[in-house]
Amino acid sequence: MSLSKQHELHRRRRGRNIGVGLSLAALIVIVLGLTVVKVTRGGLELQPATESSDGI
Amino acid sequence: MSDTSFDSRTYETDAQFGDYYALLKPRVMTLVVFTALVGLLAAPVAVHPFVAFCAVLFIAVGGGASGALNMWYDSDIDALMRRTAKRPIPAGRVAREEALGLGLALSGFAVVFLGLATNWLAAALLAFTIFFYVVVYTMWLKRSTPQNIVIGGAAGAFPPMIGWAAATGSIGIEAVLMFALTFMWTPPHFWALALFVRQDYDNATVPMLTVTHGRRVTRVHILVYTALLAALAVGTGFTAIGGPVYLAVALVLNALFLRGAVQIWRRDEVAAEGDNFAVEKKFFKLSLLYLFAHFGAILVEAAAGRLGAW
């Protein structure tokens, strides 16, 4: 048995917590997806390093 | 005081996730999503589907953020109007400060992420749209001039231009035409609404045209703007984003829209109140179909062009 009694307040807030959790999960998917697309399509390619005049 | 004590009266108005979602004005967001998507897909540049999805999502979030900021600033007059009294802030479910925080946070998020996902021109346009809607329309025009929705309508007209800019990195004449279509559509759409929810605007002392210049003038304005809109909408059919499908849709819908505007113009208040503003309400509903059908036709033309149909 749980030490703290479940109250209506907790039940009502569960929906809000799930909503926030899903929003954060969606944000992770979006950032990951955008990163994959940008990397695989060359959107984030680094500029080629230019050689300095003394050849280093 | 014990650890288990709390005020049982407060939790019943505790905000649910849906209340925060309602702050983003989801119905307005539908229009933003659709027109932005059309702007993006009508552009002559192929965009990766996931980038396109994210771009439309960020534009929608930016539009939603401006809705939350609008509700933060307008909570005093929202409480006075029957149409808006049940919004989360006047209903007491969300604090004004929460709406302000959510609006600012989502604005920053949407602009930065749109810039990172597409380009900074699109991001700058989104930032300007949020600024225009919140500062120019909500804080300034809405309470000071009957031209509020004419100029403020620009905020709702930007999404297809942002979509186009997200795809191309520039602003073409086609994007300007899509902007103009929504911009010219807004006044007759809102004035028809104002004709049948007059009491609301009276109560809130919002200077809508119906309040400041009377209902006869409003009916004339609806007719004039609808005629100008019809010329623009049909004329767009002969540009790069037009075509046979668009032209057919534009001809039919503008004929219906003009007929509705003439009916509104010819009516007096006795006739309008006699049938509980049936003509005005019908015109308002038609205006929703009008915009979706025009942008839908632009989308069809873009798809047909890509498939080489004509």
Interface residues (C-beta under 8 A of the other chain):
Chain A: E8 L9 R12 R13 G15 R16 I18 G19 V20 I30 G33 L34 V37 R41
Chain B: F6 Y11 D14 A15 Q16 F17 G18 Y20 Y21 H48 F50 V51 C54 L57 F113 L116 A117
